[in-house]
């Protein structure tokens, strides 16, 4: 097995003629979602 083998995609969407495949999720996107979730949770807890 080589180091450049294709793994299963993280997300795959097929709708008609549209085919969207995400191979990996960027770290900055994970950090952005975590920050936004924490801020929303804090805001909801203080209401």
N, C-alpha and C positions, 0 to 999 in steps of 0.2 A: 504494500500500500504506500502510495506517495503522500507527501505532505500537502499537495494541492488537490485533494479529492473533494468532490462536491458533496456536501451534506444536505440534509433536508432543509428547506427554507423555513424561516421563523414564521412567516405569514405568506399565504398564497390566496389570491382572490381571482376567481374566474367568473365573469358575468358577460355572457354573450361573446362579443368579439374583443372584450377587454380582458387582459391577462396581466395582473400585477403580482410580482414576486419580490419579497424582502428577504435577503439572505442573512443579514445581521442587523441588530438594532444598535445605533450609535450611542456611545456612552453619554454624550451631552444631552440626548433626548431622554434617557433614563433619569439623569440628574434633574432635568427640567420638570419632568412629571413628578418626581419625588418632592421637589421643592414646592410645586404648586399644590400637591396633595397635603403636605404638611401645613402650608399656609391656610388652605381651605378648612382643614380639620381644626386648627387653632381658632379661626374665625367663627366656625360653627359652635365650638365648645364655649366660647365667651358670650354667645348670644343669650 
